[in-house]
Amino acid sequence: MLPTVEQGSACIRVCNMLSNYCRNIELFRFNQQTGMIYIFCSDELQIIIPKNGIWRFLNES
């Protein structure tokens, strides 16, 4: 399984946003089993990007 085009576009937008705020990306991972992309910047800043490309913060309700 590969990331979707929507996920690729979202990754570029999210990584650009993080770099604009001088945030380090400590971990970037694509989970082939779930199809999710996980971006870890710090304990307070974790982002997931599902197949539809609509990203959200991991600990957001």
PDB file with SEQRES, HELIX, SHEET and CRYST1 records, atoms N, CA, C and O in Angstrom:
SEQRES   1 A   61  MET LEU PRO THR VAL GLU GLN GLY SER ALA CYS ILE ARG          
SEQRES   2 A   61  VAL CYS ASN MET LEU SER ASN TYR CYS ARG ASN ILE GLU          
SEQRES   3 A   61  LEU PHE ARG PHE ASN GLN GLN THR GLY MET ILE TYR ILE          
SEQRES   4 A   61  PHE CYS SER ASP GLU LEU GLN ILE ILE ILE PRO LYS ASN          
SEQRES   5 A   61  GLY ILE TRP ARG PHE LEU ASN GLU SER                          
HELIX    1 AA1 VAL A    5  ASN A   20  1                                  16    
SHEET    1 AA1 3 LEU A  27  ASN A  31  0                                        
SHEET    2 AA1 3 MET A  36  SER A  42 -1                                        
SHEET    3 AA1 3 LEU A  45  ILE A  49 -1                                        
CRYST1    1.000    1.000    1.000  90.00  90.00  90.00 P 1           1          
ATOM      1  N   MET A   1       0.842  -1.173   0.000  1.00  0.00           N  
ATOM      2  CA  MET A   1       0.000   0.000   0.000  1.00  0.00           C  
ATOM      3  C   MET A   1       0.889   1.239   0.000  1.00  0.00           C  
ATOM      4  O   MET A   1       1.896   1.300   0.706  1.00  0.00           O  
ATOM      5  N   LEU A   2       0.508   2.202  -0.786  1.00  0.00           N  
ATOM      6  CA  LEU A   2       1.232   3.467  -0.877  1.00  0.00           C  
ATOM      7  C   LEU A   2       0.356   4.609  -0.367  1.00  0.00           C  
ATOM      8  O   LEU A   2      -0.869   4.484  -0.351  1.00  0.00           O  
ATOM      9  N   PRO A   3       0.967   5.723   0.049  1.00  0.00           N  
ATOM     10  CA  PRO A   3       0.166   6.889   0.436  1.00  0.00           C  
ATOM     11  C   PRO A   3      -0.641   7.405  -0.759  1.00  0.00           C  
ATOM     12  O   PRO A   3      -0.237   7.248  -1.911  1.00  0.00           O  
ATOM     13  N   THR A   4      -1.773   8.015  -0.466  1.00  0.00           N  
ATOM     14  CA  THR A   4      -2.615   8.578  -1.515  1.00  0.00           C  
ATOM     15  C   THR A   4      -2.076   9.935  -1.957  1.00  0.00           C  
ATOM     16  O   THR A   4      -1.237  10.533  -1.282  1.00  0.00           O  
ATOM     17  N   VAL A   5      -2.560  10.402  -3.077  1.00  0.00           N  
ATOM     18  CA  VAL A   5      -2.180  11.734  -3.573  1.00  0.00           C  
ATOM     19  C   VAL A   5      -2.603  12.794  -2.555  1.00  0.00           C  
ATOM     20  O   VAL A   5      -1.872  13.755  -2.315  1.00  0.00           O  
ATOM     21  N   GLU A   6      -3.772  12.618  -1.965  1.00  0.00           N  
ATOM     22  CA  GLU A   6      -4.263  13.565  -0.954  1.00  0.00           C  
ATOM     23  C   GLU A   6      -3.331  13.607   0.257  1.00  0.00           C  
ATOM     24  O   GLU A   6      -3.065  14.674   0.810  1.00  0.00           O  
ATOM     25  N   GLN A   7      -2.842  12.438   0.662  1.00  0.00           N  
ATOM     26  CA  GLN A   7      -1.902  12.397   1.784  1.00  0.00           C  
ATOM     27  C   GLN A   7      -0.590  13.091   1.419  1.00  0.00           C  
ATOM     28  O   GLN A   7      -0.015  13.803   2.242  1.00  0.00           O  
ATOM     29  N   GLY A   8      -0.125  12.889   0.210  1.00  0.00           N  
ATOM     30  CA  GLY A   8       1.112  13.535  -0.225  1.00  0.00           C  
ATOM     31  C   GLY A   8       1.000  15.045  -0.195  1.00  0.00           C  
ATOM     32  O   GLY A   8       1.904  15.733   0.280  1.00  0.00           O  
ATOM     33  N   SER A   9      -0.120  15.566  -0.707  1.00  0.00           N  
ATOM     34  CA  SER A   9      -0.335  17.016  -0.697  1.00  0.00           C  
ATOM     35  C   SER A   9      -0.433  17.542   0.725  1.00  0.00           C  
ATOM     36  O   SER A   9       0.126  18.590   1.047  1.00  0.00           O  
ATOM     37  N   ALA A  10      -1.148  16.809   1.580  1.00  0.00           N  
ATOM     38  CA  ALA A  10      -1.288  17.229   2.976  1.00  0.00           C  
ATOM     39  C   ALA A  10       0.064  17.228   3.682  1.00  0.00           C  
ATOM     40  O   ALA A  10       0.349  18.124   4.477  1.00  0.00           O  
ATOM     41  N   CYS A  11       0.894  16.233   3.398  1.00  0.00           N  
ATOM     42  CA  CYS A  11       2.229  16.163   4.009  1.00  0.00           C  
ATOM     43  C   CYS A  11       3.060  17.389   3.661  1.00  0.00           C  
ATOM     44  O   CYS A  11       3.731  17.960   4.520  1.00  0.00           O  
ATOM     45  N   ILE A  12       3.009  17.783   2.413  1.00  0.00           N  
ATOM     46  CA  ILE A  12       3.766  18.966   1.998  1.00  0.00           C  
ATOM     47  C   ILE A  12       3.264  20.195   2.737  1.00  0.00           C  
ATOM     48  O   ILE A  12       4.063  20.990   3.235  1.00  0.00           O  
ATOM     49  N   ARG A  13       1.943  20.359   2.814  1.00  0.00           N  
ATOM     50  CA  ARG A  13       1.383  21.527   3.506  1.00  0.00           C  
ATOM     51  C   ARG A  13       1.754  21.520   4.988  1.00  0.00           C  
ATOM     52  O   ARG A  13       2.170  22.545   5.528  1.00  0.00           O  
ATOM     53  N   VAL A  14       1.606  20.369   5.646  1.00  0.00           N  
ATOM     54  CA  VAL A  14       1.888  20.283   7.087  1.00  0.00           C  
ATOM     55  C   VAL A  14       3.370  20.501   7.362  1.00  0.00           C  
ATOM     56  O   VAL A  14       3.724  21.253   8.270  1.00  0.00           O  
ATOM     57  N   CYS A  15       4.240  19.856   6.594  1.00  0.00           N  
ATOM     58  CA  CYS A  15       5.680  20.021   6.816  1.00  0.00           C  
ATOM     59  C   CYS A  15       6.117  21.456   6.545  1.00  0.00           C  
ATOM     60  O   CYS A  15       6.991  21.974   7.239  1.00  0.00           O  
ATOM     61  N   ASN A  16       5.526  22.098   5.553  1.00  0.00           N  
ATOM     62  CA  ASN A  16       5.835  23.499   5.275  1.00  0.00           C  
ATOM     63  C   ASN A  16       5.375  24.378   6.438  1.00  0.00           C  
ATOM     64  O   ASN A  16       6.098  25.282   6.857  1.00  0.00           O  
ATOM     65  N   MET A  17       4.188  24.119   6.952  1.00  0.00           N  
ATOM     66  CA  MET A  17       3.679  24.883   8.083  1.00  0.00           C  
ATOM     67  C   MET A  17       4.602  24.721   9.296  1.00  0.00           C  
ATOM     68  O   MET A  17       4.927  25.697   9.972  1.00  0.00           O  
ATOM     69  N   LEU A  18       5.018  23.484   9.563  1.00  0.00           N  
ATOM     70  CA  LEU A  18       5.906  23.243  10.704  1.00  0.00           C  
ATOM     71  C   LEU A  18       7.241  23.951  10.533  1.00  0.00           C  
ATOM     72  O   LEU A  18       7.767  24.514  11.493  1.00  0.00           O  
ATOM     73  N   SER A  19       7.795  23.932   9.332  1.00  0.00           N  
ATOM     74  CA  SER A  19       9.086  24.589   9.109  1.00  0.00           C  
ATOM     75  C   SER A  19       8.956  26.108   9.206  1.00  0.00           C  
ATOM     76  O   SER A  19       9.892  26.782   9.636  1.00  0.00           O  
ATOM     77  N   ASN A  20       7.803  26.653   8.809  1.00  0.00           N  
ATOM     78  CA  ASN A  20       7.583  28.096   8.946  1.00  0.00           C  
ATOM     79  C   ASN A  20       7.603  28.533  10.406  1.00  0.00           C  
ATOM     80  O   ASN A  20       7.983  29.662  10.716  1.00  0.00           O  
ATOM     81  N   TYR A  21       7.194  27.637  11.300  1.00  0.00           N  
ATOM     82  CA  TYR A  21       7.213  27.921  12.727  1.00  0.00           C  
ATOM     83  C   TYR A  21       8.456  27.355  13.411  1.00  0.00           C  
ATOM     84  O   TYR A  21       8.507  27.262  14.637  1.00  0.00           O  
ATOM     85  N   CYS A  22       9.460  26.976  12.612  1.00  0.00           N  
ATOM     86  CA  CYS A  22      10.745  26.472  13.116  1.00  0.00           C  
ATOM     87  C   CYS A  22      10.581  25.283  14.052  1.00  0.00           C  
ATOM     88  O   CYS A  22      11.228  25.206  15.096  1.00  0.00           O  
ATOM     89  N   ARG A  23       9.706  24.358  13.665  1.00  0.00           N  
ATOM     90  CA  ARG A  23       9.493  23.142  14.442  1.00  0.00           C  
ATOM     91  C   ARG A  23      10.255  21.994  13.792  1.00  0.00           C  
ATOM     92  O   ARG A  23      10.209  21.826  12.574  1.00  0.00           O  
ATOM     93  N   ASN A  24      10.946  21.215  14.591  1.00  0.00           N  
ATOM     94  CA  ASN A  24      11.663  20.044  14.098  1.00  0.00           C  
ATOM     95  C   ASN A  24      10.707  18.870  13.977  1.00  0.00           C  
ATOM     96  O   ASN A  24       9.875  18.645  14.856  1.00  0.00           O  
ATOM     97  N   ILE A  25      10.826  18.130  12.897  1.00  0.00           N  
ATOM     98  CA  ILE A  25      10.068  16.907  12.737  1.00  0.00           C  
ATOM     99  C   ILE A  25      10.965  15.779  13.232  1.00  0.00           C  
ATOM    100  O   ILE A  25      11.990  15.473  12.622  1.00  0.00           O  
ATOM    101  N   GLU A  26      10.571  15.169  14.338  1.00  0.00           N  
ATOM    102  CA  GLU A  26      11.389  14.125  14.941  1.00  0.00           C  
ATOM    103  C   GLU A  26      11.098  12.755  14.334  1.00  0.00           C  
ATOM    104  O   GLU A  26      11.983  11.901  14.275  1.00  0.00           O  
ATOM    105  N   LEU A  27       9.855  12.543  13.879  1.00  0.00           N  
ATOM    106  CA  LEU A  27       9.492  11.261  13.299  1.00  0.00           C  
ATOM    107  C   LEU A  27       8.434  11.477  12.233  1.00  0.00           C  
ATOM    108  O   LEU A  27       7.451  12.186  12.448  1.00  0.00           O  
ATOM    109  N   PHE A  28       8.649  10.854  11.078  1.00  0.00           N  
ATOM    110  CA  PHE A  28       7.683  10.869   9.982  1.00  0.00           C  
ATOM    111  C   PHE A  28       7.518   9.423   9.553  1.00  0.00           C  
ATOM    112  O   PHE A  28       8.486   8.795   9.123  1.00  0.00           O  
ATOM    113  N   ARG A  29       6.301   8.875   9.661  1.00  0.00           N  
ATOM    114  CA  ARG A  29       6.114   7.452   9.391  1.00  0.00           C  
ATOM    115  C   ARG A  29       4.810   7.200   8.646  1.00  0.00           C  
ATOM    116  O   ARG A  29       3.775   7.787   8.960  1.00  0.00           O  
ATOM    117  N   PHE A  30       4.879   6.327   7.662  1.00  0.00           N  
ATOM    118  CA  PHE A  30       3.696   5.825   6.971  1.00  0.00           C  
ATOM    119  C   PHE A  30       3.461   4.404   7.430  1.00  0.00           C  
ATOM    120  O   PHE A  30       4.319   3.541   7.243  1.00  0.00           O  
ATOM    121  N   ASN A  31       2.306   4.147   8.032  1.00  0.00           N  
ATOM    122  CA  ASN A  31       1.955   2.816   8.501  1.00  0.00           C  
ATOM    123  C   ASN A  31       1.201   2.101   7.382  1.00  0.00           C  
ATOM    124  O   ASN A  31       0.074   2.476   7.059  1.00  0.00           O  
ATOM    125  N   GLN A  32       1.805   1.087   6.797  1.00  0.00           N  
ATOM    126  CA  GLN A  32       1.193   0.385   5.675  1.00  0.00           C  
ATOM    127  C   GLN A  32      -0.044  -0.396   6.088  1.00  0.00           C  
ATOM    128  O   GLN A  32      -0.938  -0.601   5.267  1.00  0.00           O  
ATOM    129  N   GLN A  33      -0.119  -0.829   7.319  1.00  0.00           N  
ATOM    130  CA  GLN A  33      -1.278  -1.595   7.776  1.00  0.00           C  
ATOM    131  C   GLN A  33      -2.526  -0.726   7.901  1.00  0.00           C  
ATOM    132  O   GLN A  33      -3.620  -1.155   7.536  1.00  0.00           O  
ATOM    133  N   THR A  34      -2.369   0.479   8.408  1.00  0.00           N  
ATOM    134  CA  THR A  34      -3.527   1.359   8.606  1.00  0.00           C  
ATOM    135  C   THR A  34      -3.691   2.382   7.489  1.00  0.00           C  
ATOM    136  O   THR A  34      -4.768   2.954   7.325  1.00  0.00           O  
ATOM    137  N   GLY A  35      -2.625   2.616   6.718  1.00  0.00           N  
ATOM    138  CA  GLY A  35      -2.679   3.627   5.671  1.00  0.00           C  
ATOM    139  C   GLY A  35      -2.582   5.047   6.195  1.00  0.00           C  
ATOM    140  O   GLY A  35      -2.911   5.996   5.483  1.00  0.00           O  
ATOM    141  N   MET A  36      -2.131   5.205   7.441  1.00  0.00           N  
ATOM    142  CA  MET A  36      -2.040   6.526   8.070  1.00  0.00           C  
ATOM    143  C   MET A  36      -0.602   7.033   8.059  1.00  0.00           C  
ATOM    144  O   MET A  36       0.351   6.260   8.158  1.00  0.00           O  
ATOM    145  N   ILE A  37      -0.473   8.335   7.937  1.00  0.00           N  
ATOM    146  CA  ILE A  37       0.821   8.993   8.079  1.00  0.00           C  
ATOM    147  C   ILE A  37       0.842   9.654   9.455  1.00  0.00           C  
ATOM    148  O   ILE A  37      -0.125  10.295   9.866  1.00  0.00           O  
ATOM    149  N   TYR A  38       1.956   9.487  10.155  1.00  0.00           N  
ATOM    150  CA  TYR A  38       2.123  10.000  11.503  1.00  0.00           C  
ATOM    151  C   TYR A  38       3.325  10.932  11.515  1.00  0.00           C  
ATOM    152  O   TYR A  38       4.415  10.553  11.085  1.00  0.00           O  
ATOM    153  N   ILE A  39       3.126  12.153  12.009  1.00  0.00           N  
ATOM    154  CA  ILE A  39       4.209  13.137  12.132  1.00  0.00           C  
ATOM    155  C   ILE A  39       4.321  13.514  13.609  1.00  0.00           C  
ATOM    156  O   ILE A  39       3.359  13.987  14.213  1.00  0.00           O  
ATOM    157  N   PHE A  40       5.490  13.301  14.173  1.00  0.00           N  
ATOM    158  CA  PHE A  40       5.752  13.594  15.580  1.00  0.00           C  
ATOM    159  C   PHE A  40       6.752  14.734  15.654  1.00  0.00           C  
ATOM    160  O   PHE A  40       7.869  14.620  15.150  1.00  0.00           O  
ATOM    161  N   CYS A  41       6.352  15.839  16.285  1.00  0.00           N  
ATOM    162  CA  CYS A  41       7.267  16.972  16.463  1.00  0.00           C  
ATOM    163  C   CYS A  41       7.706  17.109  17.916  1.00  0.00           C  
ATOM    164  O   CYS A  41       8.853  17.459  18.197  1.00  0.00           O  
ATOM    165  N   SER A  42       6.805  16.835  18.816  1.00  0.00           N  
ATOM    166  CA  SER A  42       7.108  16.881  20.249  1.00  0.00           C  
ATOM    167  C   SER A  42       5.959  16.182  20.965  1.00  0.00           C  
ATOM    168  O   SER A  42       4.992  15.755  20.333  1.00  0.00           O  
ATOM    169  N   ASP A  43       6.068  16.069  22.270  1.00  0.00           N  
ATOM    170  CA  ASP A  43       4.981  15.439  23.021  1.00  0.00           C  
ATOM    171  C   ASP A  43       3.672  16.204  22.849  1.00  0.00           C  
ATOM    172  O   ASP A  43       2.594  15.613  22.910  1.00  0.00           O  
ATOM    173  N   GLU A  44       3.761  17.508  22.636  1.00  0.00           N  
ATOM    174  CA  GLU A  44       2.566  18.332  22.502  1.00  0.00           C  
ATOM    175  C   GLU A  44       2.071  18.438  21.065  1.00  0.00           C  
ATOM    176  O   GLU A  44       0.935  18.858  20.841  1.00  0.00           O  
ATOM    177  N   LEU A  45       2.884  18.072  20.098  1.00  0.00           N  
ATOM    178  CA  LEU A  45       2.535  18.289  18.698  1.00  0.00           C  
ATOM    179  C   LEU A  45       2.707  17.006  17.897  1.00  0.00           C  
ATOM    180  O   LEU A  45       3.811  16.649  17.485  1.00  0.00           O  
ATOM    181  N   GLN A  46       1.580  16.321  17.689  1.00  0.00           N  
ATOM    182  CA  GLN A  46       1.561  15.085  16.929  1.00  0.00           C  
ATOM    183  C   GLN A  46       0.416  15.180  15.927  1.00  0.00           C  
ATOM    184  O   GLN A  46      -0.696  15.578  16.274  1.00  0.00           O  
ATOM    185  N   ILE A  47       0.700  14.814  14.690  1.00  0.00           N  
ATOM    186  CA  ILE A  47      -0.267  14.978  13.605  1.00  0.00           C  
ATOM    187  C   ILE A  47      -0.441  13.646  12.892  1.00  0.00           C  
ATOM    188  O   ILE A  47       0.526  12.917  12.671  1.00  0.00           O  
ATOM    189  N   ILE A  48      -1.689  13.332  12.533  1.00  0.00           N  
ATOM    190  CA  ILE A  48      -1.943  12.165  11.700  1.00  0.00           C  
ATOM    191  C   ILE A  48      -2.650  12.617  10.426  1.00  0.00           C  
ATOM    192  O   ILE A  48      -3.436  13.564  10.423  1.00  0.00           O  
ATOM    193  N   ILE A  49      -2.340  11.903   9.348  1.00  0.00           N  
ATOM    194  CA  ILE A  49      -2.949  12.209   8.059  1.00  0.00           C  
ATOM    195  C   ILE A  49      -3.549  10.907   7.516  1.00  0.00           C  
ATOM    196  O   ILE A  49      -2.815  10.014   7.093  1.00  0.00           O  
ATOM    197  N   PRO A  50      -4.892  10.800   7.528  1.00  0.00           N  
ATOM    198  CA  PRO A  50      -5.532   9.605   6.984  1.00  0.00           C  
ATOM    199  C   PRO A  50      -5.529   9.612   5.454  1.00  0.00           C  
ATOM    200  O   PRO A  50      -5.026  10.544   4.828  1.00  0.00           O  
ATOM    201  N   LYS A  51      -6.089   8.572   4.871  1.00  0.00           N  
ATOM    202  CA  LYS A  51      -6.080   8.424   3.417  1.00  0.00           C  
ATOM    203  C   LYS A  51      -6.760   9.583   2.686  1.00  0.00           C  
ATOM    204  O   LYS A  51      -6.385   9.897   1.556  1.00  0.00           O  
ATOM    205  N   ASN A  52      -7.753  10.223   3.312  1.00  0.00           N  
ATOM    206  CA  ASN A  52      -8.460  11.323   2.645  1.00  0.00           C  
ATOM    207  C   ASN A  52      -7.664  12.627   2.642  1.00  0.00           C  
ATOM    208  O   ASN A  52      -8.065  13.590   1.988  1.00  0.00           O  
ATOM    209  N   GLY A  53      -6.537  12.672   3.369  1.00  0.00           N  
ATOM    210  CA  GLY A  53      -5.660  13.844   3.365  1.00  0.00           C  
ATOM    211  C   GLY A  53      -6.070  14.955   4.304  1.00  0.00           C  
ATOM    212  O   GLY A  53      -5.419  16.000   4.339  1.00  0.00           O  
ATOM    213  N   ILE A  54      -7.134  14.758   5.068  1.00  0.00           N  
ATOM    214  CA  ILE A  54      -7.570  15.793   6.012  1.00  0.00           C  
ATOM    215  C   ILE A  54      -6.856  15.549   7.334  1.00  0.00           C  
ATOM    216  O   ILE A  54      -7.260  14.690   8.118  1.00  0.00           O  
ATOM    217  N   TRP A  55      -5.793  16.309   7.576  1.00  0.00           N  
ATOM    218  CA  TRP A  55      -4.940  16.077   8.725  1.00  0.00           C  
ATOM    219  C   TRP A  55      -5.583  16.633   9.986  1.00  0.00           C  
ATOM    220  O   TRP A  55      -6.441  17.514   9.938  1.00  0.00           O  
ATOM    221  N   ARG A  56      -5.140  16.088  11.118  1.00  0.00           N  
ATOM    222  CA  ARG A  56      -5.600  16.569  12.418  1.00  0.00           C  
ATOM    223  C   ARG A  56      -4.528  16.273  13.461  1.00  0.00           C  
ATOM    224  O   ARG A  56      -3.653  15.428  13.270  1.00  0.00           O  
ATOM    225  N   PHE A  57      -4.630  16.991  14.557  1.00  0.00           N  
ATOM    226  CA  PHE A  57      -3.741  16.731  15.688  1.00  0.00           C  
ATOM    227  C   PHE A  57      -4.167  15.429  16.335  1.00  0.00           C  
ATOM    228  O   PHE A  57      -5.362  15.151  16.438  1.00  0.00           O  
ATOM    229  N   LEU A  58      -3.222  14.638  16.767  1.00  0.00           N  
ATOM    230  CA  LEU A  58      -3.517  13.313  17.306  1.00  0.00           C  
ATOM    231  C   LEU A  58      -4.349  13.376  18.573  1.00  0.00           C  
ATOM    232  O   LEU A  58      -5.284  12.589  18.724  1.00  0.00           O  
ATOM    233  N   ASN A  59      -4.041  14.289  19.494  1.00  0.00           N  
ATOM    234  CA  ASN A  59      -4.777  14.337  20.749  1.00  0.00           C  
ATOM    235  C   ASN A  59      -5.939  15.311  20.689  1.00  0.00           C  
ATOM    236  O   ASN A  59      -6.421  15.757  21.730  1.00  0.00           O  
ATOM    237  N   GLU A  60      -6.402  15.650  19.485  1.00  0.00           N  
ATOM    238  CA  GLU A  60      -7.575  16.507  19.320  1.00  0.00           C  
ATOM    239  C   GLU A  60      -8.825  15.663  19.437  1.00  0.00           C  
ATOM    240  O   GLU A  60      -8.879  14.561  18.891  1.00  0.00           O  
ATOM    241  N   SER A  61      -9.833  16.160  20.138  1.00  0.00           N  
ATOM    242  CA  SER A  61     -11.072  15.392  20.284  1.00  0.00           C  
ATOM    243  C   SER A  61     -11.999  15.582  19.107  1.00  0.00           C  
ATOM    244  O   SER A  61     -13.085  15.002  19.077  1.00  0.00           O  
TER     245      SER A  61                                                      
END                                                                             
